[in-house]
């Protein structure tokens, strides 16, 4: 075996290893992006459920009652005709709608105050 042949074999082996490394990095990047999207989805669902529980409690307690809640991430909440909507502009699943007993007005993000004014819930 000559020196040139051994060098070419090592270069070929290094090229194969480099190609395998490239495919591995691409696959891991895809997995990471998927995991981040799933985290945002779970956070969105969790925030919607926490808000629903607090809004229904304030609604049931009657006029003059209020509670505060802090939602995580980039999520924001806004009132709709039949309930509220939690959204995350950075997520593929952008919104979750929840129907509530009381009518809801207003919007907010991060720290949200939920107040009952005569059966109408104001969030902000």
BALUM-751922 format. One record per residue (C-alpha): residue in three letters; x negated, y negated, z. Coordinates in nm, 2 decimals, padded with zeros to 4 digits. Example, Ala and Ser with C-alpha at 12.3 -4.5 7.8 and 13.67 -1.06 7.14 Angstrom:
<code = ALA	X = -01.23	Y = 00.45	Z = 00.78> $
<code = SER	X = -01.37	Y = 00.11	Z = 00.71> $
***
This chain:
<code = UNK	X = 00.00	Y = 00.00	Z = 00.00> $
<code = UNK	X = -00.14	Y = -00.34	Z = -00.09> $
<code = UNK	X = -00.13	Y = -00.65	Z = 00.12> $
<code = UNK	X = 00.10	Y = -00.83	Z = -00.13> $
<code = UNK	X = 00.36	Y = -00.56	Z = -00.11> $
<code = UNK	X = 00.37	Y = -00.56	Z = 00.27> $
<code = UNK	X = 00.41	Y = -00.94	Z = 00.27> $
<code = UNK	X = 00.70	Y = -00.92	Z = 00.02> $
<code = UNK	X = 00.87	Y = -00.65	Z = 00.24> $
<code = UNK	X = 00.84	Y = -00.87	Z = 00.55> $
<code = UNK	X = 00.98	Y = -01.17	Z = 00.36> $
<code = UNK	X = 01.27	Y = -00.96	Z = 00.23> $
<code = UNK	X = 01.34	Y = -00.84	Z = 00.59> $
<code = UNK	X = 01.33	Y = -01.20	Z = 00.72> $
<code = UNK	X = 01.57	Y = -01.31	Z = 00.45> $
<code = UNK	X = 01.82	Y = -01.03	Z = 00.55> $
<code = UNK	X = 01.79	Y = -01.13	Z = 00.91> $
<code = UNK	X = 01.85	Y = -01.50	Z = 00.83> $
<code = UNK	X = 02.16	Y = -01.41	Z = 00.62> $
<code = UNK	X = 02.30	Y = -01.20	Z = 00.91> $
<code = UNK	X = 02.23	Y = -01.48	Z = 01.15> $
<code = UNK	X = 02.41	Y = -01.73	Z = 00.92> $
<code = UNK	X = 02.72	Y = -01.51	Z = 00.90> $
<code = UNK	X = 02.72	Y = -01.46	Z = 01.28> $
<code = UNK	X = 02.71	Y = -01.83	Z = 01.35> $
<code = UNK	X = 03.00	Y = -01.89	Z = 01.10> $
<code = UNK	X = 03.21	Y = -01.62	Z = 01.27> $
<code = UNK	X = 03.14	Y = -01.75	Z = 01.62> $
<code = UNK	X = 03.23	Y = -02.10	Z = 01.51> $
<code = UNK	X = 03.57	Y = -01.98	Z = 01.39> $
<code = UNK	X = 03.63	Y = -01.79	Z = 01.71> $
<code = UNK	X = 03.54	Y = -02.10	Z = 01.92> $
<code = UNK	X = 03.78	Y = -02.32	Z = 01.72> $
<code = UNK	X = 04.06	Y = -02.06	Z = 01.76> $
<code = UNK	X = 03.99	Y = -02.05	Z = 02.14> $
<code = UNK	X = 04.01	Y = -02.43	Z = 02.17> $
<code = UNK	X = 04.34	Y = -02.44	Z = 01.98> $
<code = UNK	X = 04.48	Y = -02.17	Z = 02.21> $
<code = UNK	X = 04.37	Y = -02.37	Z = 02.51> $
<code = UNK	X = 04.55	Y = -02.68	Z = 02.38> $
<code = UNK	X = 04.86	Y = -02.48	Z = 02.32> $
<code = UNK	X = 04.86	Y = -02.33	Z = 02.67> $
<code = UNK	X = 04.80	Y = -02.68	Z = 02.82> $
<code = UNK	X = 05.09	Y = -02.82	Z = 02.61> $
<code = UNK	X = 05.33	Y = -02.55	Z = 02.73> $
<code = UNK	X = 05.22	Y = -02.58	Z = 03.09> $
<code = UNK	X = 05.27	Y = -02.96	Z = 03.09> $
<code = UNK	X = 05.61	Y = -02.92	Z = 02.93> $
<code = UNK	X = 05.72	Y = -02.67	Z = 03.19> $
<code = UNK	X = 05.59	Y = -02.88	Z = 03.48> $
<code = UNK	X = 05.77	Y = -03.19	Z = 03.35> $
<code = UNK	X = 06.09	Y = -02.99	Z = 03.30> $
<code = UNK	X = 06.09	Y = -02.87	Z = 03.66> $
<code = UNK	X = 06.02	Y = -03.22	Z = 03.80> $
<code = UNK	X = 06.28	Y = -03.39	Z = 03.57> $
<code = UNK	X = 06.55	Y = -03.14	Z = 03.66> $
<code = UNK	X = 06.47	Y = -03.18	Z = 04.03> $
<code = UNK	X = 06.50	Y = -03.56	Z = 04.01> $
<code = UNK	X = 06.82	Y = -03.52	Z = 03.81> $
<code = UNK	X = 06.97	Y = -03.29	Z = 04.07> $
<code = UNK	X = 06.87	Y = -03.51	Z = 04.36> $
<code = UNK	X = 07.07	Y = -03.80	Z = 04.23> $
<code = UNK	X = 07.04	Y = -04.17	Z = 04.18> $
<code = UNK	X = 06.75	Y = -04.35	Z = 04.34> $
<code = UNK	X = 06.51	Y = -04.05	Z = 04.36> $
<code = UNK	X = 06.17	Y = -04.04	Z = 04.19> $
<code = UNK	X = 05.87	Y = -03.82	Z = 04.16> $
<code = UNK	X = 05.52	Y = -03.86	Z = 04.01> $
<code = UNK	X = 05.34	Y = -03.60	Z = 03.80> $
<code = UNK	X = 05.00	Y = -03.59	Z = 03.62> $
<code = UNK	X = 04.98	Y = -03.41	Z = 03.29> $
<code = UNK	X = 04.64	Y = -03.29	Z = 03.16> $
<code = UNK	X = 04.47	Y = -03.33	Z = 02.83> $
<code = UNK	X = 04.57	Y = -03.56	Z = 02.54> $
<code = UNK	X = 04.94	Y = -03.48	Z = 02.59> $
<code = UNK	X = 05.21	Y = -03.74	Z = 02.60> $
<code = UNK	X = 05.58	Y = -03.73	Z = 02.68> $
<code = UNK	X = 05.88	Y = -03.91	Z = 02.54> $
<code = UNK	X = 06.25	Y = -03.90	Z = 02.59> $
<code = UNK	X = 06.49	Y = -03.77	Z = 02.33> $
<code = UNK	X = 06.87	Y = -03.76	Z = 02.30> $
<code = UNK	X = 06.90	Y = -03.42	Z = 02.46> $
<code = UNK	X = 06.59	Y = -03.40	Z = 02.67> $
<code = UNK	X = 06.22	Y = -03.47	Z = 02.62> $
<code = UNK	X = 05.93	Y = -03.39	Z = 02.39> $
<code = UNK	X = 05.57	Y = -03.32	Z = 02.49> $
<code = UNK	X = 05.32	Y = -03.38	Z = 02.21> $
<code = UNK	X = 04.95	Y = -03.34	Z = 02.15> $
<code = UNK	X = 04.82	Y = -03.51	Z = 01.83> $
<code = UNK	X = 04.50	Y = -03.31	Z = 01.84> $
<code = UNK	X = 04.68	Y = -02.97	Z = 01.83> $
<code = UNK	X = 04.82	Y = -02.76	Z = 01.54> $
<code = UNK	X = 05.13	Y = -02.71	Z = 01.76> $
<code = UNK	X = 05.20	Y = -03.07	Z = 01.79> $
<code = UNK	X = 05.53	Y = -03.08	Z = 02.00> $
<code = UNK	X = 05.74	Y = -02.89	Z = 02.24> $
<code = UNK	X = 06.10	Y = -02.99	Z = 02.30> $
<code = UNK	X = 06.29	Y = -02.93	Z = 02.62> $
<code = UNK	X = 06.66	Y = -02.99	Z = 02.68> $
<code = UNK	X = 06.76	Y = -03.13	Z = 03.02> $
<code = UNK	X = 07.07	Y = -03.19	Z = 03.22> $
<code = UNK	X = 07.02	Y = -03.57	Z = 03.25> $
<code = UNK	X = 06.96	Y = -03.81	Z = 02.96> $
<code = UNK	X = 06.59	Y = -03.92	Z = 02.94> $
<code = UNK	X = 06.45	Y = -04.26	Z = 02.83> $
<code = UNK	X = 06.09	Y = -04.38	Z = 02.81> $
<code = UNK	X = 05.75	Y = -04.23	Z = 02.74> $
<code = UNK	X = 05.41	Y = -04.19	Z = 02.90> $
<code = UNK	X = 05.09	Y = -04.00	Z = 02.93> $
<code = UNK	X = 04.85	Y = -03.89	Z = 03.20> $
<code = UNK	X = 05.03	Y = -04.02	Z = 03.52> $
<code = UNK	X = 05.40	Y = -04.02	Z = 03.47> $
<code = UNK	X = 05.67	Y = -04.15	Z = 03.71> $
<code = UNK	X = 06.01	Y = -03.99	Z = 03.68> $
<code = UNK	X = 06.30	Y = -04.20	Z = 03.82> $
<code = UNK	X = 06.67	Y = -04.14	Z = 03.84> $
<code = UNK	X = 06.89	Y = -04.44	Z = 03.78> $
<code = UNK	X = 07.26	Y = -04.33	Z = 03.80> $
<code = UNK	X = 07.21	Y = -04.00	Z = 03.62> $
<code = UNK	X = 06.98	Y = -04.15	Z = 03.36> $
<code = UNK	X = 06.61	Y = -04.04	Z = 03.39> $
<code = UNK	X = 06.35	Y = -04.30	Z = 03.31> $
<code = UNK	X = 05.99	Y = -04.18	Z = 03.26> $
<code = UNK	X = 05.69	Y = -04.40	Z = 03.23> $
***
